[in-house]
Amino acid sequence: MQTRLLKRSDASWAAEVVRERWNGPFIVSKGKVHDTRQLPGIIADDEDRAVGLLLYSHEGGDIEIVTLDALEPLRGIGRLLLDAISARAVEVGVKRIWLVTSNDNVGAVAFYSRCGFRLVHVWLEAITKARSLKPQIPLKDKNGVPIRDELEFEKRMPNQSPDPTPASGTPAAQVRRQGE
Ligand SMILES: CC(C)(COP(=O)(O)OP(=O)(O)OC[C@H]1O[C@@H](n2cnc3c(N)ncnc32)[C@H](O)[C@@H]1OP(=O)(O)O)[C@@H](O)C(=O)NCCC(=O)NCCS
């Protein structure tokens, strides 16, 4: 398996992945609407088959992972794509890679935690608010769990220290309402 940058000729395949998996093409994170058709990306190929897609936004010195999909779960595709975006971040001098996922996505929580990302914020009701921008976001997941909050994960790149920890200690993650 290997990774490569998304090319113009991958656009319709990528659009189909985002449509099927995220009711694309628009993705809302922390109140911002991303048009995924405009985003750069990385593809994982297994021989001549595309099996994974990561779309990202590079703004303000950070990289945000906007979507990440392993079309065949638990084969190392997700980790491979995170390795590729980390390498890219180092290459372009980015300090931090971050993303949000929804409160119901316990698989993603386990995955990002296994892959060296840390939960740094819980944005309460961020998804409730995002529904005004993207009404297709379901109210509940397939297990009936209400989808309401965004969980923000980050990975600091080598030689980039995390924010200083106050002497009294800091909560494992900051819980805020969007807009605070
Ligand atoms: C989340 C996702 C990208 C993970 O990709 P993947 O290719 O299945 O993950 P990998 O095989 O690379 O797994 C890497 C590690 O995470 C762990 N992991 C992955 N999914 C997990 C899950 N659902 N529960 C627990 N652990 C999980 C693996 O066991 C592995 O751990 P290891 O290093 O101890 O072996 C994939 O499940 C997916 O596409 N989900 C749907 C879309 C999504 O939720 N994307 C993320 C939010 S943007």
The ligand as an ORCA input file, in Angstrom:
! r2SCAN-3c Opt
* xyz 0 1
  C     -11.591      5.996     11.534
  C     -10.953      5.291     10.316
  C     -10.381      6.340      9.372
  C      -9.833      4.373     10.841
  O      -9.126      3.854      9.715
  P      -8.575      2.346      9.689
  O      -7.825      2.159      8.440
  O      -9.699      1.423      9.947
  O      -7.601      2.337     10.944
  P      -6.187      1.567     11.050
  O      -6.365      0.176     10.540
  O      -5.135      2.395     10.413
  O      -6.004      1.538     12.620
  C      -4.997      2.240     13.341
  C      -5.160      1.910     14.818
  O      -6.430      2.411     15.275
  C      -7.201      1.350     15.824
  N      -8.597      1.517     15.418
  C      -9.060      1.855     14.183
  N     -10.403      1.878     14.194
  C     -10.779      1.537     15.450
  C     -12.048      1.361     16.069
  N     -13.196      1.551     15.398
  N     -12.077      1.005     17.378
  C     -10.943      0.812     18.070
  N      -9.681      0.955     17.522
  C      -9.634      1.301     16.230
  C      -6.663      0.088     15.159
  O      -6.945     -1.060     15.932
  C      -5.196      0.405     15.062
  O      -4.611      0.151     16.331
  P      -3.177     -0.589     16.467
  O      -2.187      0.431     16.057
  O      -3.135     -0.976     17.862
  O      -3.201     -1.738     15.510
  C     -11.997      4.384      9.581
  O     -12.619      3.548     10.503
  C     -13.061      5.163      8.831
  O     -12.921      5.464      7.646
  N     -14.176      5.483      9.520
  C     -15.311      6.190      8.911
  C     -15.004      7.646      8.685
  C     -14.535      8.342      9.953
  O     -15.130      8.232     11.011
  N     -13.420      9.092      9.820
  C     -12.809      9.786     10.957
  C     -13.476     11.045     11.338
  S     -12.979     12.355     10.262
*
